[in-house]
Every structure is written in structure tokens, then in C-alpha cells.
Amino acid sequence: MKAVVQRVTRASVTVGGEQISAIGRGICVLLGISLEDTQKELEHMVRKILNLRVFEDENGKHWSKSVMDKQYEVLCVSQFTLQCVLKGNKPDFHLAMPSDQAEGFYNSFLEQLRKAYSPELVKDGKFGTYMQVHIQNDGPVTIELESPAASTATSDPKQCTIIGQNWILQSL
């Protein structure tokens, strides 16, 4: 499982010209689910995301508080493209969990996130649809997270991450 977590001043999801979800200050989580992911990886990512210290404390000390500490909002968006492998210049998504399995897994992730935090503060996009994700990154602060199994799931040196229109190639 991979996640790109961005500290935001606001973020929203639009589908077909209609805004379906929006948050104020908090984090936006782009989540990629792999074939190898289990309940163990899901629980690990929920803990990491909610406890990631990307906010300042009341004295202005940076990297001191989590989204839970500050009672800020979370916007989650399923993004299978985080599981891509390059075949030449073409992205291949064979490491991503198939959509019919991934939807249930993603919904379990959201359920665990809401259970561990505050249900009313966790929003999401619409699984399996073409979405416009509007992110106003604060800082900018962008953190990449991988579950422990994700780093051993592939030995492909052409592993890539697609973030918006930008490609970031990573050597493993």
C-alpha cells in the first residue's frame, strides 16, 4: 500500500462538474492499493496517516502535531496509479489490486480511518470514477508512505509514482 499525504489548507473532489467532497485545513491522502495488501498493511497505514506529525504546535514548533492532535480534516482519494510500473514509457498497473477487490478494501480502509479518528472529519472521493482533485498544498508539505510489505512486493527498478501531471521515478 502506498500513500501520498499532503498537508492542505483546503482540498476538494469534483465528479462531473459537481463537488462531492471538501475539507478545510488538514491532510489529503492519495491511496494506492496493491495486490499484496492485507488487513495488516491497512492497519499500519491508518496508524501512520493519523499520527503523521506535519503540523506545528501552539508555540509554533514545526513537525509536532498530527491531524488528530489538531482535530483537522482528512480527505482520502483512491489512486491506483500509485501502483504503476513503467514498461518503457508506458505505465503498467499490474501491481494494483483489481477494481472489484480494491473497492471493498478501500471502503475498509475508510471505515478503519473513521473508527480510529472522527467519522465526521474523514471525507473521500468516489471510487472508480474520473475525479478532479483540487489540493491547496500548505508549505508545500508532501510525504510518501509505504506499508512495510510494499517495499518488498516488487523488485522492479522502474517503479513510478504519478502525482497529478508530474511523474516521479523512484529507484528501489
DONU-108593 format. One record per residue (C-alpha): x, y, z negated; residue in three letters; residue number from 1. Coordinates in nm, 4 decimals, decimal comma. Each point is the difference from the previous one (the first is absolute). Layout:
<nodes>
+----------+----------+----------+-----+-----+
|     east |    north |       up |   r |   k |
+----------+----------+----------+-----+-----+
|        X |        Y |        Z | ala | NUM |
...
+----------+----------+----------+-----+-----+
</nodes>
This chain:
<nodes>
+----------+----------+----------+-----+-----+
|     east |    north |       up |   r |   k |
+----------+----------+----------+-----+-----+
|   0,0000 |   0,0000 |   0,0000 | met |   1 |
|   0,1264 |   0,3449 |   0,0876 | lys |   2 |
|  -0,1241 |   0,3402 |  -0,1041 | ala |   3 |
|   0,0892 |   0,3531 |   0,0961 | val |   4 |
|  -0,0987 |   0,2259 |  -0,2889 | val |   5 |
|  -0,0189 |   0,3742 |   0,0553 | gln |   6 |
|  -0,0528 |   0,2599 |  -0,2698 | arg |   7 |
|  -0,2721 |   0,2279 |   0,1351 | val |   8 |
|  -0,1790 |   0,3226 |  -0,0792 | thr |   9 |
|  -0,2916 |  -0,1415 |   0,1998 | arg |  10 |
|  -0,0767 |  -0,2796 |   0,2445 | ala |  11 |
|  -0,3010 |  -0,1236 |   0,1930 | ser |  12 |
|  -0,1179 |  -0,2670 |   0,2416 | val |  13 |
|  -0,2189 |   0,0753 |   0,3000 | thr |  14 |
|  -0,1700 |  -0,2632 |   0,2178 | val |  15 |
|  -0,1785 |   0,1012 |   0,3187 | gly |  16 |
|   0,0133 |   0,3679 |  -0,0920 | gly |  17 |
|  -0,1579 |  -0,0581 |  -0,3427 | glu |  18 |
|   0,2019 |   0,0367 |  -0,3195 | gln |  19 |
|  -0,0599 |  -0,3160 |  -0,2017 | ile |  20 |
|   0,2406 |   0,0543 |  -0,2875 | ser |  21 |
|   0,2050 |   0,2797 |  -0,1543 | ala |  22 |
|   0,2153 |   0,0682 |  -0,3049 | ile |  23 |
|   0,1658 |   0,2990 |  -0,1585 | gly |  24 |
|   0,3335 |  -0,0224 |  -0,1820 | arg |  25 |
|   0,1342 |  -0,3546 |  -0,0263 | gly |  26 |
|   0,1496 |  -0,2670 |   0,2213 | ile |  27 |
|  -0,0842 |  -0,1416 |   0,3403 | cys |  28 |
|   0,0885 |  -0,3674 |   0,0387 | val |  29 |
|   0,0439 |  -0,1583 |   0,3436 | leu |  30 |
|  -0,0077 |  -0,3765 |  -0,0603 | leu |  31 |
|   0,1254 |  -0,2774 |   0,2292 | gly |  32 |
|  -0,0904 |  -0,3584 |  -0,0891 | ile |  33 |
|   0,2148 |  -0,2888 |   0,1243 | ser |  34 |
|  -0,0761 |  -0,3653 |   0,0647 | leu |  35 |
|   0,2059 |  -0,0928 |  -0,3055 | glu |  36 |
|  -0,1835 |   0,2172 |  -0,2522 | asp |  37 |
|  -0,1670 |  -0,1589 |  -0,3012 | thr |  38 |
|  -0,1767 |   0,1171 |  -0,3153 | gln |  39 |
|   0,3441 |   0,0388 |  -0,1602 | lys |  40 |
|   0,1104 |   0,2586 |   0,2590 | glu |  41 |
|  -0,3356 |   0,1756 |  -0,0264 | leu |  42 |
|   0,0328 |   0,0391 |  -0,3768 | glu |  43 |
|   0,3619 |   0,1140 |   0,0327 | his |  44 |
|  -0,0941 |   0,2734 |   0,2480 | met |  45 |
|  -0,2940 |   0,1232 |  -0,2063 | val |  46 |
|   0,2312 |   0,0390 |  -0,3023 | arg |  47 |
|   0,2741 |   0,1708 |   0,2020 | lys |  48 |
|  -0,2330 |   0,2427 |   0,1745 | ile |  49 |
|  -0,1863 |   0,1066 |  -0,3126 | leu |  50 |
|   0,3163 |   0,0377 |  -0,2084 | asn |  51 |
|   0,2213 |   0,1659 |   0,2626 | leu |  52 |
|   0,1323 |   0,3189 |  -0,1606 | arg |  53 |
|  -0,0199 |   0,2642 |   0,2733 | val |  54 |
|  -0,1541 |   0,2870 |  -0,1974 | phe |  55 |
|   0,1442 |   0,2518 |  -0,2419 | glu |  56 |
|  -0,0940 |   0,0201 |  -0,3658 | asp |  57 |
|  -0,1504 |   0,2976 |  -0,1830 | glu |  58 |
|   0,3511 |   0,1451 |  -0,0498 | asn |  59 |
|   0,0791 |  -0,0152 |   0,3718 | gly |  60 |
|   0,2304 |  -0,3036 |  -0,0266 | lys |  61 |
|  -0,0083 |  -0,1760 |   0,3371 | his |  62 |
|  -0,0567 |  -0,3749 |   0,0501 | trp |  63 |
|  -0,1583 |  -0,0389 |  -0,3444 | ser |  64 |
|  -0,3671 |  -0,0796 |   0,0485 | lys |  65 |
|  -0,2055 |  -0,2486 |   0,2003 | ser |  66 |
|  -0,3340 |   0,0523 |   0,1723 | val |  67 |
|  -0,1618 |  -0,1678 |  -0,3023 | met |  68 |
|   0,1817 |   0,2276 |  -0,2463 | asp |  69 |
|  -0,1291 |   0,3063 |   0,1855 | lys |  70 |
|  -0,3469 |  -0,1457 |   0,0716 | gln |  71 |
|   0,0409 |   0,0861 |   0,3680 | tyr |  72 |
|  -0,1705 |  -0,1693 |   0,2940 | glu |  73 |
|   0,1133 |  -0,2852 |   0,2247 | val |  74 |
|  -0,0897 |  -0,0430 |   0,3684 | leu |  75 |
|   0,0781 |  -0,3461 |   0,1438 | cys |  76 |
|   0,0101 |  -0,0767 |   0,3702 | val |  77 |
|   0,0603 |  -0,3453 |   0,1447 | ser |  78 |
|   0,2769 |   0,0230 |   0,2622 | gln |  79 |
|   0,1011 |  -0,3293 |   0,1608 | phe |  80 |
|   0,2638 |   0,1819 |   0,2084 | thr |  81 |
|   0,2256 |   0,0069 |  -0,3064 | leu |  82 |
|   0,0565 |  -0,3702 |   0,0695 | gln |  83 |
|   0,1422 |   0,0461 |   0,3492 | cys |  84 |
|   0,3068 |  -0,1575 |   0,1546 | val |  85 |
|   0,1456 |   0,1511 |   0,3156 | leu |  86 |
|   0,0230 |  -0,2193 |   0,3098 | lys |  87 |
|   0,2220 |   0,2276 |   0,2053 | gly |  88 |
|  -0,1906 |   0,3261 |  -0,0213 | asn |  89 |
|  -0,3409 |  -0,1571 |  -0,0504 | lys |  90 |
|  -0,1424 |  -0,0502 |  -0,3502 | pro |  91 |
|  -0,1064 |  -0,3545 |  -0,0856 | asp |  92 |
|  -0,2315 |  -0,0605 |  -0,2938 | phe |  93 |
|   0,0297 |  -0,3767 |  -0,0508 | his |  94 |
|   0,1117 |   0,0532 |  -0,3618 | leu |  95 |
|  -0,3234 |   0,1843 |  -0,0863 | ala |  96 |
|  -0,2795 |  -0,1963 |  -0,1621 | met |  97 |
|  -0,2792 |  -0,0607 |   0,2557 | pro |  98 |
|  -0,2875 |   0,2443 |  -0,0306 | ser |  99 |
|  -0,2584 |  -0,2568 |  -0,1122 | asp | 100 |
|   0,2198 |  -0,0978 |  -0,2999 | gln | 101 |
|   0,1504 |   0,3452 |  -0,0593 | ala | 102 |
|  -0,3342 |   0,1716 |  -0,0560 | glu | 103 |
|  -0,0824 |  -0,2151 |  -0,3022 | gly | 104 |
|   0,3543 |   0,0345 |  -0,1317 | phe | 105 |
|  -0,0120 |   0,3783 |   0,0430 | tyr | 106 |
|  -0,3360 |   0,0171 |  -0,1781 | asn | 107 |
|   0,1517 |  -0,2024 |  -0,2877 | ser | 108 |
|   0,2871 |   0,2486 |  -0,0100 | phe | 109 |
|  -0,2464 |   0,2903 |  -0,0267 | leu | 110 |
|  -0,1981 |  -0,1836 |  -0,2687 | glu | 111 |
|   0,3157 |  -0,0604 |  -0,2063 | gln | 112 |
|   0,1103 |   0,3616 |   0,0466 | leu | 113 |
|  -0,3382 |   0,1286 |  -0,1182 | arg | 114 |
|  -0,0075 |  -0,2456 |  -0,2903 | lys | 115 |
|   0,3501 |   0,1026 |  -0,1150 | ala | 116 |
|  -0,0714 |   0,3721 |   0,0365 | tyr | 117 |
|  -0,3246 |   0,1966 |   0,0393 | ser | 118 |
|  -0,2422 |  -0,1165 |   0,2711 | pro | 119 |
|  -0,1211 |   0,3535 |   0,0737 | glu | 120 |
|   0,3575 |   0,1196 |   0,0655 | leu | 121 |
|   0,0817 |  -0,2683 |   0,2605 | val | 122 |
|  -0,1222 |   0,0659 |   0,3555 | lys | 123 |
|   0,0695 |  -0,1865 |   0,3221 | asp | 124 |
|  -0,0306 |   0,0069 |   0,3759 | gly | 125 |
|  -0,2057 |  -0,2388 |   0,2122 | lys | 126 |
|   0,1714 |  -0,3325 |   0,0612 | phe | 127 |
|   0,0523 |  -0,0996 |   0,3621 | gly | 128 |
|  -0,1056 |   0,3290 |   0,1571 | thr | 129 |
|   0,1864 |   0,2716 |   0,1841 | tyr | 130 |
|   0,0495 |   0,2709 |  -0,2614 | met | 131 |
|   0,1409 |   0,3479 |  -0,0122 | gln | 132 |
|   0,1938 |   0,0295 |  -0,3246 | val | 133 |
|   0,0721 |   0,3573 |  -0,1010 | his | 134 |
|   0,2776 |   0,0229 |  -0,2558 | ile | 135 |
|   0,1335 |   0,3188 |  -0,1516 | gln | 136 |
|   0,3246 |  -0,1352 |  -0,1431 | asn | 137 |
|   0,1160 |   0,1754 |  -0,3163 | asp | 138 |
|   0,3748 |   0,0491 |  -0,0156 | gly | 139 |
|   0,0248 |  -0,1822 |   0,2366 | pro | 140 |
|   0,0108 |  -0,3154 |  -0,2096 | val | 141 |
|  -0,0260 |  -0,3349 |   0,1789 | thr | 142 |
|   0,0913 |  -0,3304 |  -0,1682 | ile | 143 |
|   0,0139 |  -0,3395 |   0,1714 | glu | 144 |
|  -0,0885 |  -0,3002 |  -0,2151 | leu | 145 |
|   0,0318 |  -0,3707 |   0,0760 | glu | 146 |
|  -0,1229 |  -0,2893 |  -0,2056 | ser | 147 |
|   0,2819 |  -0,2379 |  -0,0991 | pro | 148 |
|  -0,1105 |  -0,2613 |   0,2557 | ala | 149 |
|  -0,0020 |   0,2559 |   0,2834 | ala | 150 |
|   0,3773 |   0,0411 |  -0,0024 | ser | 151 |
|   0,0514 |  -0,3747 |   0,0464 | thr | 152 |
|  -0,2938 |  -0,0639 |   0,2360 | ala | 153 |
|   0,1917 |   0,0916 |   0,3126 | thr | 154 |
|   0,3589 |   0,0087 |   0,1094 | ser | 155 |
|  -0,0815 |   0,1977 |   0,3126 | asp | 156 |
|   0,2432 |   0,2952 |   0,0217 | pro | 157 |
|  -0,2445 |   0,1859 |   0,2231 | lys | 158 |
|  -0,2548 |   0,0472 |  -0,2761 | gln | 159 |
|  -0,1640 |   0,3378 |   0,0427 | cys | 160 |
|  -0,2380 |   0,2351 |  -0,1689 | thr | 161 |
|  -0,2428 |   0,2156 |   0,1940 | ile | 162 |
|  -0,0964 |   0,3161 |  -0,1841 | ile | 163 |
|  -0,2344 |   0,2138 |   0,2051 | gly | 164 |
|   0,1789 |   0,0699 |   0,3264 | gln | 165 |
|   0,3487 |  -0,0562 |  -0,1490 | asn | 166 |
|   0,1930 |  -0,3264 |   0,0148 | trp | 167 |
|   0,2449 |  -0,0860 |  -0,2739 | ile | 168 |
|   0,2236 |  -0,2964 |   0,0774 | leu | 169 |
|   0,1309 |  -0,1877 |  -0,2975 | gln | 170 |
|   0,2829 |  -0,2503 |  -0,0143 | ser | 171 |
|  -0,0661 |  -0,2764 |  -0,2478 | leu | 172 |
+----------+----------+----------+-----+-----+
</nodes>
